[in-house]
Amino acid sequence: MAASQVPSLVMDTSAEGLLHKDDPALKQYESFRRQFGREQMVIIGLKPANVFDVKFISTLKDFHHALEEEVPHVDEITSLVNAEYIYGRDDELIVEELLERVPEDETGMKELRDRVMNNPLYRDTIISEDGSFTVMVIKPVLFSTAPNDENLPLSEKEKAELVESIGKICNRFRAKDFPVYLSGDVAVEEVLKTMTMETMFRFTALTSLVIVVIFAILFRRISGVLLPLIVVNCALFTTLGLMAVFGAPVTLNSTVLPSFLLAVGIGDSVHILAMYFRHLKQNGDKETAIAFALGHSGLAVVMTSLTTAGGLFSFVNSGIAPIANLGKFAAVGVLLALIFSLVSLPALLAVTPVRKKSMKSDNSTGSGLDMILAGIGDFATVHPWKIVFVSVIIFIGSLLLSLQLKFSHNSLNYLKEDVAVRVATEVIDKEMKGSFNIEIVLDTNREHGLYEPDTLKKLEQVQHIAESLVVGERPVGRASAVTDIIKKINQALNSDRSSEYRIPDNRELIAQELLLYEVGGGENLDEIIDREYRKARITVRAPWVDAVAYDKALVELDNKLGTVFTGQTTVSVTGLASIIVRTLSAIIRSMGESYLIAGIVITLLMVLLIGNVRIGLCSMAPNFLPIVCGLGLMKLTGIPLDYSTIMVGGIAIGLAVDDTVHFMHNFRRYYNQCGDAREAVRQTMLTTGRAMLFTTIILACGFFILLLAELKSTNNFGIITGFTISMALLADFLLAPAMMVLLTRKKKT
């Protein structure tokens, strides 16, 4: 049984997890990681009153050693404690740790400060330009450390263990004179993952509670509450089990999946149960009531499920892997809910005893609500042109607003402003000119190509170009490469004269200096060049800003780099920066494709249901209007089109059309019986209007509950989708009846 696989679900909130496995940008990034190791890191920022203080340096060393000894799955930790210190002595090159010995007095501390601040290798990498801020960089291992998993990537569980261990040590050492800021892409991912899981469990429970309360009010029967919950949970857990079976991870988007399936799946039960209990009260025969309910609402339930699934399936071809997976499995979940509702719910109703006393005392029809619904229908049919005119004005205004929406992709903005890891990231960004990396790979395409002075000088030129880059009005930080080490070696071997901090003009001398570095104990070459000395890595410290800014900046960088090298040497940009830019372009393309596909599929289904092309096309107006209104609200509230909100249109149109299907299905039935549009609208509101109202309340509450989530992305998705669904009900109660009156009036003439 698929549901049994739910415990094996895995989570993935990483940047590379946003793209499909065969995406060219991801393949290039994976090739880079295989060559140079893991780019992702945990960064710990420290801003004491004085970095070069005996007490602080002593505590820093203890902190560093605690991290080395207690944190699992670590490849390397770099800080002022163990940073490579390169110097020369009597024609000998010496490479040792910076803090072999902790200075014990002010004189020694002044020498340490001079040594650090005068070393270009440290500036903006482990110490800020003004010397007031220092960082520790922790690189996780690339592959799992679990037995028999040595060739598999580091697992999500192992990442969690790493970040959790670091957090505990940070809390242990954190003090007023030892402030600690924990950040880095690995730490941000872990916080997002934790919040995602908490959000899923919490809001699944809250949505279930809302359903229980509303069904208790609506049906006033235990069976009317428990049976639909059983049915919809069967669909939910089967869907989650299928995700585990097919290896689809839980992502930020998946946060809304359980609440969504509960709210959507329960809608099928509402329409069936409303007709079942209504007929049961009148006739008292369960079998006849079940048959009547399925005959009355069965087709409409099937069509609403198909339209909702159609809107979701529009995301299957998305270039964003989590969006494609959500579209696929949410659609499957909707269809499973349909199957369980049409098969399991009637079976459960048939075997559930119903006491005659409870039937007689059932007042679920509620004359007061019926009068309100009938009054809304009468208003719409009496003032059709006014309603259409107002709807057109609202549509035009919302459309103009929606055209001004901005695209965005910045996972840090999914966290609220006071979340510790976001605060830490912003502090480190400010002090160190960046908290993650742009990676550039230079390939000479020949063995020992990096021994050539001209190539290294052009590599140095690439560094200068990269350091001149501005991303969203923020300059990038330092660009580090093998040239920095070569220049420092050359300076150390020439009496440490500042004029010798340069690339030698002799190929043999460069090769000899690099050999001396390796023999002398240097350990960093394998992270910045390959074994054949043909490829070099340039790492640019970059600020954590929106992908829109990186899109423009990396295009500019590519254009400038293309002018540096000619012939067989190539240079390419990769790393997380290229991943997020690729993600942005996929988001933009996904929106256009998914909205178009969803609109076409759902329109065709509506025409098929109604059996009239003209009325079927016109019936989509109450569905497109709420979508445009939702996009307009996004502009008014400053919510961008990003990784989470991009799905609103495709999901909302599939949900919005559900009530339209029920309205049109029943309107057509009553209109064919009486031939009067106003009476047909009235009868439709009295029979299916109640179910439409309560399904919308359940759906809207299911999404508005997400406003309580810790993730801002989940908040945004909840408010826009809930608003859109509410507007859809208003359109179906007012605009749809008005249009039907006008269309049938024209038909009569």
N, C-alpha and C positions, 0 to 999 in steps of 0.2 A: 504494500500500500504506500502511495507516494507520501502521505502525511507522516509516515514513520521516519522519513529522511530529514525532517525539519531541523533536528539537532545538529546536523552536519552542514548547515548553512554557514558560509563564511562572509566576512565583510571586506570591503575594499573602498577606501576613501582617497586613494593615492591619485596623483595627477595623471600618471601613465595609465591608470585604470579607466580613465575617461575615453580612451581611444580603443578601437578594435585591434586585435592582435596583428592583423595584416596591414595596418595603416603605415604608410612609408615613413612618416615622422617617428612613429614608435619603433619601427625596425631600426632606423638610424640611431635612435637613442639607446636601444638595447645593444647595438654593436659598440657604441661608445662605452657603455658600462662594462661589457665583456673585456674591452681593451684596457680601460683605465680604472675600473672599480666603481663603487657606488658614489654617485654624486650627492645624493640626499644626506642630510646631516641633522644633528641636534646641536643647537648653539646655546651656550650659556653665557649671558652677559653679566658683567660685574662692574659696578660704578661706586667705588668707595670714596671717601673724602680724599684719599691720596693713594694711587696705585703703588707708588714706590715708597711704601712704609713697611718697616720690619714686621710688624704684627700682621699686616694684610698679606704680605708675601709668604709668611710662614703658614698662615691659614690657607692660602691658595694652594700651597704645596700639599698640605694635608687633604684638602678637598680633591685635588687632582689624584692623589694616590687612592683615596676612598673610591673614586669613580673607576679607576683601573682595577681595583681588587673586587668590587662588589657588583658592577654592572655587567650583565651577560650580553653576548652577541655583539661585542665591540671589536672593530678592526683597529681603530686608532683614535687616540685622544691627543689633541694638540693644544698647548697653552704656553704661557710664559715659562711654565715649569720645565717643559721639555722641548721647547722650540730649538731648532738646529742653530747652533752658534758656530759660524765658520771663521777661522782665523789662521794666519800663517805664523810659523816659528822656525827660523833657520832653514829656509827652503822646504819646510814640511807643511803640508796642509792638514789642519786638525778640525775635525767636526765632532762637536760634543753638545750635550744638553746645556741650554742657557743657564739653568739654575742647578749646576752640579753642587754648588754650595750656596746656602742662603746667606746673604750679607748680614752681619751682626751689628753694624753701626751705621751712622749717617754717611760716613765717607764711602763705605762699601755700597750703600744704597744709591749714592750719587753716581758712582761708577756704573752701576747697573742701569740707571736711568739713561746715562749717556750712551751706553752700549745698545740699549733697546731703541732709543729715539733716533740714533744715527744709523740704524740698520734699515735700509729700504725694504728688506724682506719681511719685516714685521709690521710696517706701517699700513694701517687699514686692512690688515689680515688678522692679527691678534691684539693689536693696540690701536686706539684711535689716533687721529692725527695730532690731537693736542695732549695725548698721554693720560687722559682722565678716565678712559673706559677700556676695559680689556675683555676678551672673549675666550671661551674654551670651545673648541670644535670637536664633536664626537661623531665619528663615522661608523655606522653599523657595518657588519660583515655583509658581503654580497649574497652568500649562500647560507642555507639553514645549517645550524650546528647540531641538529637532532640526528641520532643514529639512523643510518640508511637513507637520510634525506640530504646528503652532502651536495648533491648536484641540483637540488631544488632551491628556488629563491627563498630568501628569508620570509618566514610565514608571518601572517598578521598577529598570531599569538606571540611569536618571538619579538616582533616590534613592540607589542604592548608591554611585554616583560621588560624590555630595554628602557622604554620611556617611564614606566612605573618605577623602576629601580632608580633611574636618574632623579625623578621627582622626589622620592623619599630622601635621597642624599642631599638634594638642594634644600629641602625643608629642614633637615638636620643642621645644616651649616648656615642657613639664612639668619642674618642678624642685622641690627641697625648699622653696624660698621662693616657688614659683609652682605650688601644687597645682591640678590640673585634674580636674574631674568631668564626664564627657560623658554626657548623658542626653537626655530628651525622647522623645515618642512615636515620632518618626521614627527615632531611634537605636535604641530598643527593638525596633521592627519589623524593622530591618535585622539586628540580632543574631539575632532569632528566625528570620528568613529564612535567614541563613547557616547557623545550626545545623540548620535543617530540611533543607537540601540536603545538608549533610555527613552527617546521620543517614540520609537516604535511601540515598545511595551506599554508605556504610559497612555498613549493616545488610542491604542487598540482597546484598552480597558475603558477609557472614558467614552469612546464611541459606542461600545457595547452598553454602557450605562445609559447613555442617551436613548439608544434603541429600546432598552427595557422600559424606561419611563414613558416614552412616546407610545409604544405599543400597549402599555398598561392603560394609558389614558384613552387610546383609540378603541381597543377591543374589550378591555376590562375582564379579561379571562387569562388564566395561567397558560392555557394552551396557545392563546394568541400571542404570548410573549416568548415562551420556551421553544415552540416548534420552529418559528422562523430563525431564531438564534441557532438552533441545531443545524438547520439547513445551510445557512450562510457560513457558519464556521467550518462545516465540511468542505465547502468550496474554498474558503480561505486557506485552511491547512493543507489541502491538496495542492493548491497553487504554490505555496511556500515549499512544499516537498518537491514539486517539479523543478523549482528553481535550484534546489540542492542537487537533484539528480542530473540536471544539465549544466551544473557548474556556474550558474549565474549568481554572482555575489550580491550581498546587500550593500547598497550604496546610499548616498545622500538622498537620491530620488526615491529610493525604496522606503524611506521614512513614512510616506503617505500611503503606501500600498495596502497595509492591513485596514486602516481606517477607510480608505477608498472602497475596498471590496466589501467591507461590512455595510457601509452606507448604500452602495450601489446594489449589492446583492439583495439587501433587505427590501428594496423597492419592488422586486418581483413578488415577494410575499405579501406586501401591503395590498396590491391590486387583487391578488387571488383571494386573500383572506377577507378583504372588504366585501367582495361579492358573495363569498361563502357564508359569512356570518349573517349578511343581510337576507340571503335566501333561506338560510337555516332558521332564522327567526320567524319567517313568514310561513314556512312549510314544515319544519321540524324533521326533515329527512336528510341525513348526512350525505348519502350517495347522490341524491338528486342535487343537493347543494354543491357538492364537489364538481359534478358534471356541469352545472350551471356556471360556476365560477370559472372553470377552464374554458367553457364555450364563450363566455362573455369577455374575459380578459386574456385568454391564452394567446391569441394572435398578436394582440398589442404588446404583451410581455415579450414574446419572441422578437418582434420588430424592435422594441426598445433595446433589448440586449444586443441585437445585431448592429444597431446604429451606434451604441456605446462602444462595442467591440471594434466597429469600423473606425471610429475616431481614434481609438487606441492603437490599432494596427497601423495607422498612418505614421507612427514613430519607428516602425520596424527597420526601415532603411536609413535611420539617422546615423550620421557619422560619429555620434557620441554613444559609446557602448552602453552605459547605464540607461540612457533614454530609450535606446532600441530594446534593451531587455525589459524595461518597465512596460513599454508599449506591448511587447509580446506577451509577457506573463500576466499583466493586468487584463488584457483582452481574453486570454485563456481563462482567467479567474471569473470574468463576467459570464462567459459561456458556461463554465462549470456551475455557477450560481443559477443560471437558467435551467440547466439540466436537473440539478437537485430540486429546484423549485417546482418543475413540471412533473418530476417523477417521485422524489422522496416526500415532498410536502403533502401531496394528495394521499400518499400511502400512510403517512403519520396521522393525517386528519381522519382517515378511515378507521384506524385502530384506536384513536383517542376517544374515550367516552365523553359525552356532553350531557350534563344534567338538564332536565326540562325546566327546573326551577331557574337555572341561570339563563336559559333562553328567554323566559318570560320577563325576567327582570333586566334584560339587556336594553339599555337606552343609548347604545352607541351611535345611533343615527343622528341624534341631536338636532332638533328642529331649528334652534337658533343658528347654528352653523350653516344649515341648509338654506335658511333665509338670506344669510350674508352672501353665500356663493351664488344663489339665484339672483340676488340684487346686483352683484358684480357682472354677471352675464347679461342682465337686462340693460345695465348702463352701457356696456360695450356695444350692444346691438342697437341702442337708441342713438348713440353718438359715434357712429363708425368713422365719419370723415374727420372729426376732431381728433380722435385717437390716432388715426393714420397720420395726420398732419404733425401732431406732437412727436410721434415716433420718428418721423422723417427728420425733424429738427434735432432730436436727441442723437440720431444716427450720424448726421452730418457733423455736429459738434464733437461727438466722440471720435469720429474718424479723423478729424483735423488734429485732435489731441494725440491720437495713437500714431499718426505719421511722424510725430516729434519724439517718439520713444528712442532711447539710446540702448545699444547692445553693451553687455558687460560680462566679464568673467573674472571674479576675484574671490576665491574661497575664504580669504580672511574676512571679507565683509559678511559672510554667513554667520559669523560670531558677533555677539553683542559687544559694544564698545568697552565694557568693563571686564570682559573675560581675560583671565591672566595671560594666556598665551598670545592673545591679540595685543595686549598692552606691551608685553615683552618684545614682540616682533616689531612694533612701532618704535620702541626705544632703541633697539639694536639697529634698525633701519636708519634712524637719525644719527646715531653715534658712529656707526661703521660704514655708512653709505650703502647699506644693503644687507639683506639677511638670506638671500639665496643666490644661485649662480646662473650666469649665461655661460655656456661652454662653446668654445670654438676649437675645431680640430684642423690642423694644418698637415697635409700629407704630401711629402716630397716625391712619393712614388718611386723612391730608389733607396737602396740600403746605404746607411751612413750619410744620408742627405743632410742631416742636421749638423754635421761637422762643417758644412760650408759657411764661411763668414757672411757671404751675401744673403744666404737663406735666413740666417739668424738675425741679420739686420732688418730684413723684411718682416721677420716675425716680430721684432721689436716695434716696427712700424704698425703692425696689426694691433699690438698692445696699445699704442698711442691712439689709434683710431677708436678702439673699443672704449678707452677711458674718456674720450670726448663725447661719448654717447649721452644723450639726455632722454629719459623715459618719463613721459608725462610731466614735464617741467622739473624733473628731479634727476640730477646727474648720477651716473653709476660710480661705483667705487674703483678699487684697484684691479688691474688686469695682471694676473700672475702667470709666468711661464718659465720654461727652462732657461731662457735668456737671463732672468734675474739671478739664478744660481751661478751661471757661467760668469756673469759680471762680478758677482761677489767673490767667487774663487779667484778671478784674475786680480781683484783688488787685494785679497788676502795674501797672495803670492808676491805682491809687489809693495811690501812694507805698508800695506793698508792705506796707500795714497788714494785720496778721493778721485784724482784724475784717472786712476786705473780701473775705476768702476765702469768698465766698458767691455764690448765684445772684441776679443783679439782678431787681428787681421790674418792670422795664420791657421790653416785648417788643422795641421798637426798639433799645434799648441792647444787648440780647442779640444781635440780628442784626448790629449795628455791631461788636461785639466779635469775633464770629466772622469777619467780613469782615477786620478788622484782623489777626487771626491768620493768615488765608490770605495776605494781602498781605505780612505780615511774614516769611513763609517757613515757616509751619507746614505740615507734610506728613502729619499723622496723621488728619485728618478723614475721608478716604475709607475708612479702616479701621474707623471707629466709627459713622459715619452715612452715609446715602445722599445722592445729589446733590439730591434734592428736599426734604431736611430733614424727612422724614416717619418714617423708621425710625432707631432707635438700637440699638447693640449694647452689652451689658453683659458684660464678661469677668470671670469669677470664678476666681481661682487656687485649685485644688482638689487635695487629696492623692490619691495613687494607691492606692486601697484597693479592696476587693472590691465587685463590682457589687451584691451583696445589700444592702450598706450604702447605696449610691447609690439603689437602688430606693425604700427608705423615705424617704431624705432628699429626693429630687426630688418625691415625692408631697406631702411636707410643704411644700416650696417652692412647688409649683403651687397648693396650697390657700391659702397666704399671699398669693401674688401676685394671686390672683383677687379679693382684698378691696381692692386698691389702686385699680384702674381700673374705671370704669363708662362706659357709652356706647360710642362707636365705637373707642376705643383698646384695643388687644389686646396681650397679652404672652405669649410662649411660650419654653419651654426647649428648647435644641438642643445641638449639639456632641457631642464624643466621649462625654460622660457619658450623654446620652440614648441613644446608640448601644449602649453596654454594658448599660444597663438593658433596652433592647429585646431585646438578645441573651440576657440572663438569662431573660426571660419566654419567649422562643422555646426555650431549652434545656429549661425545665421542661415546656412543652407537648410538645416533641419526645419527651421520655422516655416520657410516658404513651402518646402515640399510637404510637410505634415499637414499644414493648414489647407493646402490645395487638395491633397488626397482625401483628407477627412471631409471636406466640403463636397467633393464630387461623389464619394461613396455614399454619404448620408443622404444627399439630395436624390440619388438614384433609388435608394431604399424607400424614401418618402413617396416618390412618384409611383413606385411599385405598390406600396401599401394603399395609397389613395385611389390608384387606378385612373388618374387624370393628370396629364402632364402639366397643364396650366395651373391647376389648383395645387398640385404637388410642388411646383417651383415656387409659387407664392407662399406656400406654407412654411418655407424655409426662412422667411423674413423674421418671424418671432424667434428664430434660432441664431441668425447672424447678428441681429441687433444686440443681444446680451454680450456676445463675444467682443464686438466693437466697444460697447460700454465698459467692459472689463479692461480692455487695453487703454481706454481713455482714463479710467480711474488710476491705472498704473502711472500714467504721466502726471496726473494731478497729485498723487501721493509720493512721487519720486522713486517709484519701484522700477528698476531697469529690466530689460529683457535679458535674462541670464540663464544659467544652467538649470535652475529650478522653474522659473516662471515661463520659460519657453514652451512648456508643456500645457499651459493653461488653456490655450485656444483649442488644441486638438482634443483634450479631455473634456473641456466644458461644452464644446459643440455636441459631443457624443452624449453628454448628460442632459443638456438643454433640450435636445430633440426628443427625449423620452416622454416628457409631458405633452409635447406636441403630438407625438404618435398616439398617445392615449386619447387626447382631445379629438384629433381628426378621425380616429377610428370610430369613436362613439358618436361624434357629430354626423358622420356619414350614415351611420346606422339609423339614427333618429330622423335625419333629414329625409332619407329614403322612405321612412314610415309616414311622416306627417307632411312633408313638402314645405314646411315653414322654417326658415333659418333661425328666427328668434326662438321658436319653441324648441328646435333641435339643440340650440346652445343652452337653453334653460335645463333641458333634460340631461344634457351632457354634464353640466355643472353639478346637478343634483346627484348623479350616479358616480361619475369618475372624478368629479372635482375634489371631493374629500380625499380620495387616495392621492391625487396629484399634490394637494396641499401638504399632506403628511409625509409623502416621500421627499418633497422638497425641503420640508423642515428637517427631516433626518439627514439628508445630504448636506444642507447648509450648515447644520450644527456639527456634522462630522468634519467639515472643513474649517468652520470658524473656531472649533476647539483648538485647532493648530496654532491659534494666536497665543496660546499659553506655552508653546514650545520655546526651548532655549535658543534654537537656531533661527536666525533672522530669515534665512532662505525658506524655512518651513512656514514661518509667520506669513511671509509674502505670498507664498503659494496658497495658503489657507484663506487669507482675506480676499484675494482676487477670485479664486475659484468659488468660494462661498457667495461672494457678491454676484458673480456672473450667473450662478444657478438661481439665486433669488430673483434677479432681473428676468431670467428665462420664464419663471413661473408667472411673473407680472405680465410679461408679453403674451403668454398663453392664455391668461385670464382676460386680457383686454384686447391686444392687437389681433390675436388669432380669431376670436369671435367677430371683431369688426371687419376683418378681411373676408371672412366667410359670408357675412351678410352682403357685402358689396359684390363679391364674386357670384353668389347665387342670384342676387338681384339682376345682375347683367345677364345671367343665364336665362332668366325668365323673360326678359325683353327680347 
